[in-house]
């Protein structure tokens, strides 16, 4: 399975409501890397939007991982 197929399979799990905590942790690692990449970009609207969106999703994933 190539990377695009893996991302697609992961997205399908989230969209169907079947994501496990392991899936959430994987998504958290991916988004943390994305946020680091955005932070190294020159200032732009894309950078600000990307950082905001990744921060919001990271916060949501952290809340889901801490939920009982």
Buried (B, 14 or more C-beta within 10 A) or exposed (E): EEEEEEEEEBEEBEEEEEBEEEBBEBBBEBBEEBBEEBEEEEEEEEBEEBBEBBEEBBEBBEEEEEEE
